[in-house]
Amino acid sequence: MDVESDIEALTKLNIRIGEAESIGDASVLEAVLAPKLAFRRADLKTFDDRTEFMKKVAPGDPRETLIQSIDVNGSAAFVRCIVTVKAAGGDKAYRNLRLFVRDPGGWTLLGWANEPV
C-alpha cells in the first residue's frame, strides 16, 4: 500500500473508533484492538489493558474526532487527534495519541494515550 492509501484508511478507522465508542459497539473495537493493548485514560492515572478497556465499553455521549496528523512509518503509524465528547453539561475535548501497527488483516491499535485539552 502507498502512504496516501494508509492515511485514508487510518482516517476512516479513527473516526469509526469514535463512533463505536459513542454507541458502545464492542465488536468494532474488538476488531481493531491489538491482543495486548496499552491504554491511558484521560485522568492520566488509569492504565487499561485490552480486557479492562473492553469491560468499560458502553453507549455514551456522541464523539467527534478531528484528525490532526497521521505519520506512517512502514508497518507502524502514529495518529494524533482531538476527540470532543458532546455532553449535555458541555463539550469535553481530549488529545489522543494512537499507535497502530499493520498486520495481515489491516491496521491494529496497539497503544493509546488520552489527556484533556
Secondary structure, 3 states (H helix, E strand, C coil): CCHHHHHHHHHHHHHHHHHHHHHCCHHHHHHHEEEEEEEECCCCCCEECHHHHHHCCCCCCCEEEEEEEEEEECCEEEEEEEEEECCCCCCEEEEEEEEEEEECCEEEEEEEEEEEC
